[in-house]
């Protein structure tokens, strides 16, 4: 699976843009705030229907515009699939696959699998549980359309139940209707718990070997699922928490409060790990994510690296770039010196300036970037 080309209209700071990617390693370089990350964000939305920044559609549309388009052309087994995202500020986004509209996001999942790695992901380990749940949810939504369905419905039920909890304080008689939402919460929640548990086991087997190699066989990383409540106890715990829920006006029991633990040699690195250990563990997770998609989807994802190389030391940079193999990779950076000095294989280089993209000579330029003449404007 590769992305052949990407077209943007009124997306962030891009008024009109078309990029033809190489099937190998592509570099988008330029100063900060020029639009490099916006291009990766557009690809991510084409894969998952949502921004990795959790931005609302209206915030993504170019200032002063009414709508935006993302058109992604994906090649798999020599067949081209066109994914068209129509972002509308006041309405839900429209999605079409090969010019045929779809109604459910689940129909999009699996057409384009991506692994997105940004500097913020290096903090997955040390940040709060919500970031670790988000990492797992984004993975599972790409891998399993049933998980996406259950997660969407579970989140909807939590929202409705929380609204009812607030209303009960004003009208106590509404308390009798809470059981309707409890039944649905349990129905969808136990499916999330079961899938997250199996996912943690799959992830742990892969990440353990990767981390051993990254740490020079000095450390062993283990991932554990920490459910807020077990499937067996969910109903009872939810009932026991009702008065607390009413008082706090929120649902306090369920997989929306799950966490995932990371241990190196029996030490919880969320709390006691060094920054180096936490970053190495995060890198191991991303590499394991690639392997999971390969194994479970029988396909190779597109790897998106958003200025992450500048956050890694030379050892981790080398390991990452030497282990992505034949994966199509799109990298953003502010300069090309690291790639030139380390002689990494690069197939296509683009310069990004104020939302516009210029394609340089194929591969890395031979002189300093500022001396390069643009080959053509896309």
N, C-alpha and C positions, 0 to 999 in steps of 0.2 A: 504494500500500500504506500503510495506517495501522493503528495500534493503537486499537481502540474502547474496550477496557476491560481492566483487570488485577485479578485477585483473588489475594490471598495468605493462606495459613494457616500459622501457626507458622514463618514465614520471618524469620530474624534476630530483630529486636525487634518484628516485626509479628505479633500474635496472630491478628487477622482484619482484612482490609482489602480495599476495593473502590474503584477509581478509574475514572472515565469521562473519557477524554482528548478534547480538541479535536483536529481534524485539522490545526490550525495550530501555533502556538507555545504550549507549556505550561510554566509555571514552578512548581517545587517549592522553596519557600523555608522557612528556619527555621535555628535555631542548629545548631552542629556536634554530631555524635553523636546526632541525632534520628531518623535512618533515611532521609534523602533518597537517599543513594547506594544503599541497600539496594533501593529501588524500581527504579533503573536496572539494578542487578545482576540482579534477577529477570527483567527484560526481556531482558537479554543472554543469560541462561541459556536462556530460551525460544527464542532464535535459534540458539544454538551448542551447547547442552547443557552448557556449562561456564562457570564463573565467570571474570570478567576478573581477579579477584584470585588465581586458581589455588587457591581454597579447596576443601577436601574437603566432600562433602555433609554429613557429620556435624557440621561446624563451622558450617553454614548454618542448621541446624534450631534453632528457638527453644530456649533452655536448658530442660532438663527434658522436652522433647518427644521422641517416637519418630519422627515423620516430619513432612514439610512439603509443601505444595502450591503450585504456581504455575499459575494458569490465565490464559491470554492469549487475547483475542478479537481476531482480525486481519481487517480488511476489505480485500478486493481485488476490483475490478470488481463491487462491490455484493454479493459473496458473503462470508459470515462463516466463518472457520476458527477452531476452538477448539484450542489447544495446551495440554495438561495435563501438567505435570511433577510426578511424585510422588517426592520425595526421601526416601530411607530410610537411616538412619545406618549400618546393618550390611549393607545390600545395595546393588546398583547401582540407579540411579534408573529409575523406570518412565516411559515417554513414551507419550502417546496423542494422536492427531490426530482430532478429531471423534469422540471416544470409541472409536476403534479403536487398539489397542496396536500399536506398532512395535518392531522388534527392532534396527534399525540406525540410528545417528545420521544417516547419509546421507539417510534418508528425510525428515528434518526440514529439511535444508538448503534454503534458497531460499524456504521458506514465510514467514519473517520475516527480512528483511535489515536489519541495523542497522550504524551507524557510531558507535562509542563513543569519546569524547574526554575524557580526564581530565588533571589536572595531571601525573600520572606520564608521560603520553604526550609531554609537552613535553621529556622527557629521552631520547626514543627515539634521538636522534642521538648524544648524548654518552655514553649508557650502553654496556654491553658488547654483544657480538654476539648474545647470547641474547635480548635485548629486541627487536632488529631482526628476528631470525628469527621471534619470536613475533608481531610485527606482520604480517609477510608471511604466516605460516601462518594466522592468524585471517582475513585477507582471502581467501586462496585457498580455505580450507575453506568459506566462504560462497559463493564464486563457482564452485567446481568440486568436485562430489561425488567424482570420481575422485581428485582430489588428497587429499581427506580419507581415502579408502580407502588410498591408498599411504602417506600419512603415518602413519596409525594402525598399519599393518603394519610400516613401517620402524622406528618407535619400539619396537614389540614385539620385533622381531628384535635391535635394539641392546641391549635389556634382557636378552634371553636369551643373547646372545653375551657380554655382560659377566659374566654369572653363570658361564658356562662358563670364561671366562678366569681367574676366581678359583679355580674348581675344578681347573684344570689345574696350578696351583702345588702342590696337594695330591696330585694324581694325574696325572702327565705323560702317561700313556697316552691321556687324553681329548683330547690335542692332535689326534689323527687325525680327530676328529668336528667340528672347527672349520669345515671346508669346507662342511658342510651349512648352517650359518648364514651363511657368506660368500656363498654363491649367492643366498640370499634377500635379504641386505643389498644386493647389487649389483642384483638384480632390481627392488626397490622404490626404491632410492637413485637410480638413473639417471633414473627417471621424475620424482622430485622435482627433480633438477638441471635437467632439461629444462624443466619447468613454471616453476620459479623464474626461469630465464633469460628465458623469454618474458614473464613477469609484470614483470620489471624493465624490459624494453623498453616495455611498455604503460604502466607507471607513470611512466617517465621522460618520455614524450611529453606526458602530462597535467600532471605536476608542474612542468615547465619553464615553461609559460605562466602557471600560477597564481602561481608564485613571482616571476616578472617583475612581475606586477601588484602583488603584496604589497610588493615592494621598490622600487616606483616606477620599474621598468625599469632599476634600477642593478645588479642581480645576475642571474646565470643559474645555476640549480641543476640538477645532473645526478646521476642515480642509477645506480650500477653494481653489478652482481652480482659478488661475490667468492667463487666456489665453492672449497671446501676441496680438491676434487679434480675433475678433468674426467671426463665419462662414459667417455671412451676409456681413461683411465689408472686408473680406479677399481680394477679387478681386480688390476693389478700393484702399485699403491700399498698396497692392503690386504694383499697377501701380503708385501711388503717390511716392513710395520709389525708383523707378527705377534709377533716377539720383544719389541718395545717394548710391544705391547699386553699381553702376558702379564706382563711385569715391572710395568707400571702398573695391571694388572687392569681395563683399560677400552679401548674401541674409539677409536682416535685418528684414523681416516680416515673421511670420509663427510660427507654434507650436514648432519648434526647439528652440524657445526663451521663451517658457512658464515657469511658475513657480507655486508653490503650497505654500499657506500661512498657518501658524499654530498659532492659537490664544488661549491663556488661559485667561479667564475672560477679554476679549476684549484687551489684550496686545499681540502684535506681538512678539512671543518668538524667531523668527529668529534674531531679532535685540536687544530686550530688556529682553529676558528670561535669567534666571540664568542657570549655567551649569547643575544643578540638574533638573531643569524644562525641559531643552532640552534633557537630557538623558532619563528622564522618558517618554517624548513624543515619542522619538525614540523607546523605548521598547514597548510602547503602539502600535505603528505602526506595529512592527513585530508580536505582538500577534494578531493584527487585520488581518494581512496578512494570518495567519493560519486559522482564522475563515472564511475569504473570500474564500479560497480554499475549505474548508469544505462545504460551502454553495453553491458555484457556480459550483464546479467540483464534488460535492457529493463524496468526497474522503478525506483522511487524508494525508497531506504532510509529508515528512521526514524533521526533523528540524536539521540544522547544526549550531552549536554554536562554533565559532572559538575564543577561549580564551577570550570570552566576560564576563565570570563571574568575572574575576579579575578586570574588569572595573566597576562593579556594587557594590553598598553597600549591606550589608546583607539583608536589607528589600527587595530590588529589586531582589536579587538572589533568596530569598525564594519565592517571588511571581512568578517569571519566572518558577522555577523548579516545583512548586506545581500546575501550571496551564497548563503544557504541557501534563498532563494526560497520555493517552495511545499512544501518538505519538512516533514513533521511533525517537530517538534522538542520534546524534553523537556529542560528545563534545571534544574539544581539551583544554588541560591545561598543566601547567608546574609542577603541584603537586596535590596530592590527599587529603591533609589535610582538606580542606573545606568540601569535600564529607564525609570523615570519621567523622568529628566533628559534622556535621549537620545531619548525619544518612540518607542522601538521598538514595533512592532506585537506585542502579546501577546494571545492569545485566552482563556486560562484560567489562573488563579492558584490554587495550593494552598498551604496552610500545613501543615508537617509538625512534629508535636510528639510525641516519645516513641513513634514508630511508628504514630501516628494521623494522618489527613489530613483537613483541612477545606477545602472549596471556597469561595473568596471570590467576590465579584461577577465576572461575566464580564469579561475584560480586566483592565487594571491598576486597582488601587484609586485613588481620587482623593485620599485623605488619607494620612497616615502609616500604615504597616502596623499599628502597635499600636492604632490607633483603629478598625480595621475590625472589623465584626461578622461572625462566620461565617454563611454563607448556609445551609449544610446540612452535616451530618456524614456522610461516606461510610463 
